[in-house]
Amino acid sequence: MFGFHFSRVDGISMSPVIPDGSYVLINTWRIKQKLTPNRIVKVQHSRYGEIIKRIEHIDNLGKIWLKGEHPNSVSTAEIGPITKGDIIGIVNLTVKPSSA
């Protein structure tokens, strides 16, 4: 899929940066060129399904390590490394719910 789409965020793992119930605009165009630490990405994870996390670092083998923002988020070690092919897109915009 190329272009943009909205996704709804369910859960607190990215709070307070992206609160539960927010919508995020996902950029799926030319994402491989824009992957850098601290970017927030949408990923198709083999264990957790579609998740939104921040890139913590990219190791020397090109594996991408992710993290959540909330202290109760799944840890970087539990998520494990992913590849560029697992990334659906980059979060370009967050629309927070009115209660946030």
Buried (B, 14 or more C-beta within 10 A) or exposed (E): EEEEEEBEBEBBBBBEBBBBBBBBBBBBEEBEEEBEEEBBBBBEBEEBEEBBBBBBBBEEEEEBBBBBBBEEBBEBEEBBBBEEEBBBBBBEEBBBEEEE
